[in-house]
Amino acid sequence: MPDHPSLPELHSFADVIRWVIDELDAMCPSPERLAAYAAHPHDPQFSDVRFHVEEAGCRLCEAELDELR
């Protein structure tokens, strides 16, 4: 049987999202949506982006936001 890396302990949906983002760089918003979030971070229409960046901690989107700021 081939060796497979073990999955981390995933205790919440946020843990799953963090793992997917970290391992697959998946679920990132479009550059346009990320820029709109940067301009209006408290707008309810960007709650998914806020979760992606602030809760899940996508390092790719955080870096892109740093460039936009």
Backbone as CSV, one residue per row, in Angstrom:
resi,resn,N_x,N_y,N_z,CA_x,CA_y,CA_z,C_x,C_y,C_z
1,MET,0.847,-1.171,0.000,0.000,0.000,0.000,0.898,1.242,0.000
2,PRO,0.629,2.225,-0.895,1.474,3.415,-0.954,1.329,4.268,0.301
3,ASP,2.412,4.981,0.593,2.358,5.886,1.739,1.536,7.111,1.375
4,HIS,0.600,7.466,2.245,-0.207,8.668,2.086,0.035,9.542,3.294
5,PRO,0.212,10.825,3.059,0.371,11.691,4.220,-0.897,11.648,5.056
6,SER,-0.734,11.667,6.344,-1.916,11.618,7.200,-2.597,12.976,7.211
7,LEU,-3.895,12.942,7.316,-4.662,14.170,7.401,-4.519,14.754,8.796
8,PRO,-4.517,16.065,8.896,-4.485,16.672,10.223,-5.831,16.451,10.904
9,GLU,-5.869,16.671,12.190,-7.146,16.573,12.898,-7.994,17.772,12.499
10,LEU,-9.175,17.494,12.014,-10.083,18.537,11.554,-11.300,18.533,12.471
11,HIS,-11.400,19.543,13.325,-12.446,19.586,14.343,-13.625,20.468,13.972
12,SER,-13.461,21.271,12.954,-14.540,22.184,12.582,-14.505,22.410,11.077
13,PHE,-15.561,23.019,10.592,-15.611,23.360,9.180,-14.471,24.319,8.832
14,ALA,-14.175,25.256,9.735,-13.076,26.194,9.502,-11.745,25.449,9.353
15,ASP,-11.538,24.394,10.139,-10.322,23.583,10.014,-10.236,22.940,8.632
16,VAL,-11.356,22.461,8.134,-11.393,21.839,6.807,-11.046,22.879,5.748
17,ILE,-11.657,24.057,5.847,-11.393,25.119,4.880,-9.922,25.519,4.921
18,ARG,-9.355,25.685,6.111,-7.938,26.040,6.228,-7.066,24.985,5.561
19,TRP,-7.407,23.717,5.777,-6.619,22.631,5.193,-6.704,22.664,3.668
20,VAL,-7.907,22.852,3.143,-8.089,22.902,1.685,-7.297,24.065,1.090
21,ILE,-7.354,25.202,1.754,-6.626,26.368,1.259,-5.126,26.132,1.332
22,ASP,-4.645,25.660,2.470,-3.207,25.448,2.647,-2.652,24.389,1.710
23,GLU,-3.366,23.301,1.550,-2.861,22.183,0.758,-3.133,22.326,-0.731
24,LEU,-4.234,22.937,-1.088,-4.637,22.967,-2.491,-4.701,24.367,-3.090
25,ASP,-4.482,25.378,-2.264,-4.646,26.764,-2.703,-5.993,26.942,-3.409
26,ALA,-6.987,26.315,-2.852,-8.307,26.300,-3.474,-9.235,27.313,-2.820
27,MET,-10.279,27.603,-3.514,-11.380,28.406,-3.014,-11.066,29.887,-2.913
28,CYS,-10.034,30.341,-3.561,-9.696,31.763,-3.512,-10.683,32.564,-4.354
29,PRO,-11.061,33.747,-3.857,-11.936,34.611,-4.656,-11.165,35.171,-5.850
30,SER,-11.903,35.640,-6.826,-11.266,36.242,-8.001,-10.506,37.496,-7.562
31,PRO,-9.516,37.903,-8.344,-8.786,39.142,-8.016,-9.726,40.358,-7.923
32,GLU,-10.741,40.401,-8.775,-11.693,41.513,-8.746,-12.504,41.511,-7.452
33,ARG,-12.923,40.338,-7.035,-13.711,40.231,-5.797,-12.834,40.553,-4.586
34,LEU,-11.601,40.116,-4.602,-10.679,40.408,-3.510,-10.422,41.918,-3.425
35,ALA,-10.269,42.573,-4.566,-10.068,44.028,-4.590,-11.307,44.752,-4.067
36,ALA,-12.490,44.268,-4.441,-13.724,44.876,-3.942,-13.835,44.703,-2.427
37,TYR,-13.444,43.544,-1.927,-13.424,43.308,-0.479,-12.442,44.267,0.200
38,ALA,-11.274,44.468,-0.402,-10.274,45.374,0.179,-10.835,46.792,0.291
39,ALA,-11.638,47.182,-0.684,-12.218,48.520,-0.680,-13.383,48.646,0.296
40,HIS,-14.081,47.539,0.546,-15.282,47.557,1.403,-15.315,46.309,2.289
41,PRO,-14.368,46.173,3.216,-14.252,44.931,3.986,-15.438,44.605,4.894
42,HIS,-16.249,45.593,5.233,-17.370,45.328,6.142,-18.697,45.149,5.408
43,ASP,-18.659,45.213,4.091,-19.873,45.026,3.298,-20.322,43.574,3.417
44,PRO,-21.588,43.350,3.796,-22.081,41.972,3.974,-21.950,41.082,2.738
45,GLN,-21.929,41.681,1.551,-21.812,40.851,0.349,-20.449,40.178,0.230
46,PHE,-19.483,40.620,1.052,-18.146,40.025,1.023,-17.859,39.179,2.258
47,SER,-18.906,38.704,2.922,-18.702,37.893,4.135,-17.939,36.609,3.824
48,ASP,-18.147,36.047,2.639,-17.412,34.831,2.261,-15.922,35.123,2.082
49,VAL,-15.609,36.275,1.498,-14.212,36.651,1.315,-13.585,36.934,2.677
50,ARG,-14.318,37.631,3.539,-13.822,37.925,4.887,-13.497,36.625,5.623
51,PHE,-14.380,35.625,5.533,-14.124,34.331,6.169,-12.873,33.695,5.569
52,HIS,-12.775,33.722,4.268,-11.647,33.109,3.561,-10.323,33.711,4.018
53,VAL,-10.300,35.032,4.161,-9.064,35.724,4.518,-8.823,35.723,6.026
54,GLU,-9.837,36.111,6.801,-9.640,36.309,8.237,-9.746,35.027,9.058
55,GLU,-10.724,34.199,8.764,-10.922,32.981,9.554,-10.064,31.825,9.040
56,ALA,-10.136,31.607,7.731,-9.365,30.494,7.159,-7.894,30.863,6.999
57,GLY,-7.612,32.155,6.910,-6.223,32.609,6.865,-5.474,32.266,5.599
58,CYS,-6.105,32.465,4.446,-5.424,32.173,3.180,-4.215,33.082,3.016
59,ARG,-3.061,32.496,3.036,-1.827,33.286,2.940,-1.662,33.920,1.560
60,LEU,-2.197,33.304,0.529,-2.105,33.875,-0.821,-2.950,35.136,-0.934
61,CYS,-4.168,35.072,-0.435,-5.042,36.232,-0.510,-4.589,37.329,0.450
62,GLU,-4.063,36.948,1.594,-3.513,37.947,2.528,-2.377,38.715,1.841
63,ALA,-1.512,38.008,1.127,-0.408,38.659,0.421,-0.940,39.583,-0.676
64,GLU,-1.940,39.129,-1.391,-2.520,39.971,-2.450,-3.180,41.207,-1.845
65,LEU,-3.866,41.040,-0.718,-4.473,42.192,-0.039,-3.419,43.181,0.443
66,ASP,-2.298,42.658,0.939,-1.217,43.550,1.360,-0.733,44.413,0.202
67,GLU,-0.678,43.851,-0.990,-0.264,44.610,-2.170,-1.301,45.648,-2.551
68,LEU,-2.587,45.331,-2.316,-3.655,46.257,-2.671,-3.743,47.432,-1.699
69,ARG,-3.283,47.231,-0.480,-3.394,48.273,0.553,-2.325,49.282,0.466
